[in-house]
Each structure stands twice: as C-alpha cells, then as structure tokens.
Amino acid sequence: MAAEHHQVVIVGAGIAGVGLGVRLLEAGIDDFVICERNQSVGGTWFEHTYPGCACDIPTHLYSYSFARNPDWTRLFPRQREILDYVRKTADARGVTPHIRFACEMEHSAWDEAAGLWRVRTTAGELTCDLLVSAIGATAEPDEPDIPGLDEFAGHRFHSARWDHDHDLDGERVAVIGTGPAAAQFVPRIQPRVRELVVFQRTAPWVIPHPDRPVSWAERRLYKLLPQAQDVQRNALFALYEGVGMGFRGRTAVMAPIEALGRAHLRRQVRDRALREALTPRYRFGCKRPILSNDYYPALAADNARVVTDPIASVDGAAVVTDDGGRHEVDTIISAIGYRYSRSLLVERITGMAGRTLGDTWDRSPRAYLGSSVPGFPNMFILLGPNSIGINSVIFSLESQIKYVMDALRVMRREGVRRLEVRPEALKSYIGEVDDASAGTVWTAGGCDSYYLDDSGRQFAIYPGFAAGYRRRTRRFDAAAYELAS
Ligand SMILES: Cc1cc2nc3c(=O)[nH]c(=O)nc-3n(C[C@H](O)[C@H](O)[C@H](O)COP(=O)(O)OP(=O)(O)OC[C@H]3O[C@@H](n4cnc5c(N)ncnc54)[C@H](O)[C@@H]3O)c2cc1C
C-alpha cells in the first residue's frame, strides 16, 4: 500500500507541535499531520505528573503570544493548568483533528531520488515534503549509571514517569538528583515518608519563589483589558533578558541574585553542616536555578538527610556510597534529568547518504539557528541545539516556528522543492555561538550541566538575547541554503 503523503509531518504534539499547527492553519496550509506517541497533546506537561510539578517561568510569559489566557490561576502555572491550556488551544484552533495519537515516529529517512521524507510510525507509513521534529529536549529521561541499580531489591522509578500506584507513605525513600524536578517533589513527599535520603552531587542555587494566586480582580482586569496582561508579559520578558546579561558575565547583575540565594539558605537552614553541604560552589545560572520556598525546609526536616558522598553502587536494598556508607531504602526515585544528545532524534532520523543525525553530530549536536542541519534537506528541528533562551521556552519556539513558516512561504513562492542548509552557514553560526558562549556561566561557571554535550561544548542555550534570536529567525535567510526547484 502506498504511504499517505502530506506537505508537512510534525513529530510531537507538545507546545511546539501544537504551536506550529496553529500557524500552519493560519497560513492556509492544512495538508499536515502531527504524529504524537502519547494519547494526549501537551508533551512535557502531559508526561510529567510528579507531585508539585510546575513551570518556573511566570504564566504571562509562559504562554503562546497568539493565545492569551486571562484565566491563569497562579503567577507560575502548575502542570495540570498548562496541560489544559495546550489542550484548549489545540481544540480551539482546529489543530486536534490533525493529530494522530499513539503514533510514534520510529524512523524517518530522506529519499533523495523521490525528494521526500519517508516516515515510519507505529500507526503506518507517511511521506512528506517537509519534516519537522517537535519532540522537545526531554523526550527520554536519563537514568544514573550506577552499578547494581537495575537489580535494586525495592521499587524504583524516574520522576519523569511518576508511579502514582506506588504508595510512598511511611517508606524509606532515596532521591537521586537535586535538579528542578527534585526540588519540586521533595517538599511534597518529605512529610509522608518515614525517611528521605537525598543524594546530591552538586548543590543547586535556590532563591525565593514569588509564586502566588492570581486574584479574581486581576483576572477580571485581563479579560476587560487584555493589554494589561501584555504589559506584564513585556515587563517579565525584559526582566529575563536582564538576568540573561548576568549569565553572560555581568557580575553587577549576578552578585545580588547570588546574595539573595545565600541569604535564603541562611534563613531556612540553621544546621551549619547541612548549610555547608547545600552551599552552591558555582556561579548562579551555570545549572538551571531553583525557585522554592519549601525545598530547604524539607531537607532540614528531622526525617531527611542529604548525602554528598558519591554513590558507588546499589547492593540489594542499599545505596552504597564511596565512603562505604550503606543507605537501606524501600524506593529509589531517579531525578537526574535528560540527555538531549542521546535522544531518540539522533538514532531515528537518517538524512543523505544513510547518515543518521547521531553519525553527523557525533556526541555534539549542532544546527543552524538551532533548526537545520546539512545533509538533512527539508527538515527543521524545533527546540534544537543552541535555541533555548534565558527566557520562556515558548518565546524561542515561536521564533523557530516563524522561521519554518517563512521557509514554507519561500518554498511556495519560489517553487523550491528542496532546501538544505549550507555547511559553511552552520560552521559560521556555530563559531559565533561558541565565541558568545565563552566566559558565560554555562561554560565558565564552574559546573557540569546538561547544557554541555558529551564533548563538553555548550550546545543547549542560545547565548544572546531572546529578542536577538527572534530578529535572526524573523525571515528565512535563503542565502544560507542550497535551494533546488
Ligand atoms: C519536568 C520539566 C519541567 C520543565 N519546566 C520548565 C519550566 O519551568 N520553564 C520552561 O521554560 N521550560 C520548562 N521545561 C521545558 C519544557 O519541556 C518546555 O518548556 C516545553 O514544554 C517544550 O515543549 P516541546 O513541545 O518542544 O516538547 P515536549 O513538551 O517535550 O513535547 C514533545 C512531544 O513529542 C512527542 N514525541 C517524542 N518523540 C516522539 C516520537 N518518536 N514519535 C511521536 N511523538 C514523539 C512526545 O510524546 C511529546 O508529546 C520543563 C521540562 C520538564 C521535563
């Protein structure tokens, strides 16, 4: 049977895939399919259901520019509310009928002779003129590489796949990792468990969380005067751009934030030894910082312990540390995050000459403007390497979506059937990004973070202003591409 053909196939129905779907429909392009492995839209916000899961970017900023929501109930949105927002947007904008659920992209290969992508999914074969990866940066949770972990005698799960059927009440629980997810669920589980052992490799920066409910009067105001919400959005955007300057080495911006973090720790943790263990030893921003008012108090509780000795192995029901300590637990929760450079994307997409993205990237993901890769014609990656700004991810995504939409316009206008970014355009872009990354908190901040790929290169963040990235992606720059009709 011939594969079904579409102009565009999007892989992933998270915020990115739905956002692109909206823009395609607005442009009158309805020959597209979104292939989503889950049974729902929402991506991150559908999959992550751990207690306390919430966004650390304020709602006014963490929303689509084209879908204002005057009804947000909190300053910082919680998982369920974001999921509902994405679902509502997909329904209201007519995107939902274009989504194939339980449709996992297993492999996509560029067919040079036919000039199209062949996409194999769990729901059948598709072909398309343009393939867009919207699989996000966190599709696959990373597991810690600990000898014996697979044979752990108790129960074990990753925070990204929270096991709601497992009752933690009265248990001895180990948490491996102290990133933003752990900081959100640890305060929720600490009062319920008998004993909590948090294994910390690096102490994170934690600053006070300004979250609060949005009052009825405010919501009413946003409904009557939507511009009031825009003013807040713009002010927050400017604030994050300012913080970004600090991340790029402006000590005058960083010093007060770090002082705030240290004061927060002093105020919330009385025990000297614990305070010492929780003191960050790198510049603020080198790893994703944490906003929390209850993380430190949870760690300081009588039933909690922070272990800083590296984990050597898991033996039976015990987590064994390098100093010989044995920590007997009932459940282990891994919360060490994700590995983009080892994601599904790299194994599942094959471009020219049978080379996969993984072969091309070789441990170091690189894409022009975070979106296109030589050897992979007619393909764009949303939230690709070096595209995340120090701002709302949705702003970066919308910049990339504009770029893809403009590429489609150029294709249609000029009768272009094949476009492939030139290697020299990528090289010069990467040179620029690397230069801009030098001396920033991400490369010189004194930590080892997921912003660094397996080769040690900063590959995640766009190291300039988010507004600058928006300017660069406003128009599809055809000169950087080889175009063929
Ligand atoms: C726990 C957590 C907390 C976060 N908190 C914040 C925050 O506070 N602030 C912030 O700005 N960002 C945060 N992020 C980042 C967040 O992922 C982005 O803000 C945003 O949700 C990314 O949207 P996306 O659509 O690009 O990707 P995703 O939300 O990851 O969606 C990708 C979609 O692709 C689908 N998919 C993947 N592989 C395939 C395949 N092979 N076939 C078919 N479908 C596939 C997935 O099922 C998923 O639905 C957080 C991420 C996580 C994991």
The ligand as an SDF file (V2000), in Angstrom:
LIG
                    3D

 53 58  0  0  0  0  0  0  0  0999 V2000
    9.9430   18.4690   34.4000 C   0  0  0  0  0  0  0  0  0  0  0  0
   10.1110   19.5860   33.4350 C   0  0  0  0  0  0  0  0  0  0  0  0
    9.9210   20.8790   33.8660 C   0  0  0  0  0  0  0  0  0  0  0  0
   10.0910   21.9220   32.9660 C   0  0  0  0  0  0  0  0  0  0  0  0
    9.9370   23.1620   33.4460 N   0  0  0  0  0  0  0  0  0  0  0  0
   10.0990   24.1900   32.5900 C   0  0  0  0  0  0  0  0  0  0  0  0
    9.9660   25.4990   33.0850 C   0  0  0  0  0  0  0  0  0  0  0  0
    9.7340   25.6780   34.2540 O   0  0  0  0  0  0  0  0  0  0  0  0
   10.1360   26.5370   32.2330 N   0  0  0  0  0  0  0  0  0  0  0  0
   10.4080   26.3160   30.9030 C   0  0  0  0  0  0  0  0  0  0  0  0
   10.5420   27.3010   30.1610 O   0  0  0  0  0  0  0  0  0  0  0  0
   10.5410   25.0680   30.4240 N   0  0  0  0  0  0  0  0  0  0  0  0
   10.4110   24.0280   31.2370 C   0  0  0  0  0  0  0  0  0  0  0  0
   10.5910   22.7670   30.7830 N   0  0  0  0  0  0  0  0  0  0  0  0
   10.9180   22.5710   29.3760 C   0  0  0  0  0  0  0  0  0  0  0  0
    9.6640   22.1920   28.6070 C   0  0  0  0  0  0  0  0  0  0  0  0
    9.8670   20.9110   28.1030 O   0  0  0  0  0  0  0  0  0  0  0  0
    9.4160   23.1850   27.5290 C   0  0  0  0  0  0  0  0  0  0  0  0
    9.0930   24.4310   28.1490 O   0  0  0  0  0  0  0  0  0  0  0  0
    8.2730   22.8110   26.5820 C   0  0  0  0  0  0  0  0  0  0  0  0
    7.2660   22.0570   27.2010 O   0  0  0  0  0  0  0  0  0  0  0  0
    8.8210   22.0650   25.3780 C   0  0  0  0  0  0  0  0  0  0  0  0
    7.7590   21.7980   24.5000 O   0  0  0  0  0  0  0  0  0  0  0  0
    8.0090   20.8940   23.2320 P   0  0  0  0  0  0  0  0  0  0  0  0
    6.7070   20.8130   22.5480 O   0  0  0  0  0  0  0  0  0  0  0  0
    9.1610   21.4360   22.4690 O   0  0  0  0  0  0  0  0  0  0  0  0
    8.4860   19.4960   23.7760 O   0  0  0  0  0  0  0  0  0  0  0  0
    7.7440   18.4270   24.6740 P   0  0  0  0  0  0  0  0  0  0  0  0
    6.8530   19.0600   25.6560 O   0  0  0  0  0  0  0  0  0  0  0  0
    8.8070   17.5260   25.1850 O   0  0  0  0  0  0  0  0  0  0  0  0
    6.8260   17.6180   23.6410 O   0  0  0  0  0  0  0  0  0  0  0  0
    7.3860   16.7290   22.7290 C   0  0  0  0  0  0  0  0  0  0  0  0
    6.3220   15.7690   22.2530 C   0  0  0  0  0  0  0  0  0  0  0  0
    6.8980   14.9240   21.2840 O   0  0  0  0  0  0  0  0  0  0  0  0
    6.4290   13.6120   21.4900 C   0  0  0  0  0  0  0  0  0  0  0  0
    7.3820   12.6660   20.9070 N   0  0  0  0  0  0  0  0  0  0  0  0
    8.6760   12.4760   21.2580 C   0  0  0  0  0  0  0  0  0  0  0  0
    9.2340   11.5260   20.4940 N   0  0  0  0  0  0  0  0  0  0  0  0
    8.2820   11.1340   19.6300 C   0  0  0  0  0  0  0  0  0  0  0  0
    8.2710   10.1700   18.5740 C   0  0  0  0  0  0  0  0  0  0  0  0
    9.3460    9.4720   18.2590 N   0  0  0  0  0  0  0  0  0  0  0  0
    7.1260    9.9930   17.8840 N   0  0  0  0  0  0  0  0  0  0  0  0
    6.0000   10.7140   18.1780 C   0  0  0  0  0  0  0  0  0  0  0  0
    5.9700   11.6420   19.1740 N   0  0  0  0  0  0  0  0  0  0  0  0
    7.1020   11.8370   19.8780 C   0  0  0  0  0  0  0  0  0  0  0  0
    6.3180   13.4850   22.9830 C   0  0  0  0  0  0  0  0  0  0  0  0
    5.4540   12.4410   23.3430 O   0  0  0  0  0  0  0  0  0  0  0  0
    5.8000   14.8730   23.3500 C   0  0  0  0  0  0  0  0  0  0  0  0
    4.3940   14.9060   23.3490 O   0  0  0  0  0  0  0  0  0  0  0  0
   10.4480   21.6900   31.6360 C   0  0  0  0  0  0  0  0  0  0  0  0
   10.6510   20.3860   31.2090 C   0  0  0  0  0  0  0  0  0  0  0  0
   10.4840   19.3470   32.0970 C   0  0  0  0  0  0  0  0  0  0  0  0
   10.7240   17.9620   31.6190 C   0  0  0  0  0  0  0  0  0  0  0  0
  1  2  1  0
  2  3  1  0
  2 52  2  0
  3  4  2  0
  4  5  1  0
  4 50  1  0
  5  6  2  0
  6  7  1  0
  6 13  1  0
  7  8  2  0
  7  9  1  0
  9 10  1  0
 10 11  2  0
 10 12  1  0
 12 13  2  0
 13 14  1  0
 14 15  1  0
 14 50  1  0
 15 16  1  0
 16 17  1  0
 16 18  1  0
 18 19  1  0
 18 20  1  0
 20 21  1  0
 20 22  1  0
 22 23  1  0
 23 24  1  0
 24 25  2  0
 24 26  1  0
 24 27  1  0
 27 28  1  0
 28 29  2  0
 28 30  1  0
 28 31  1  0
 31 32  1  0
 32 33  1  0
 33 34  1  0
 33 48  1  0
 34 35  1  0
 35 36  1  0
 35 46  1  0
 36 37  1  0
 36 45  1  0
 37 38  2  0
 38 39  1  0
 39 40  1  0
 39 45  2  0
 40 41  1  0
 40 42  2  0
 42 43  1  0
 43 44  2  0
 44 45  1  0
 46 47  1  0
 46 48  1  0
 48 49  1  0
 50 51  2  0
 51 52  1  0
 52 53  1  0
M  END
$$$$
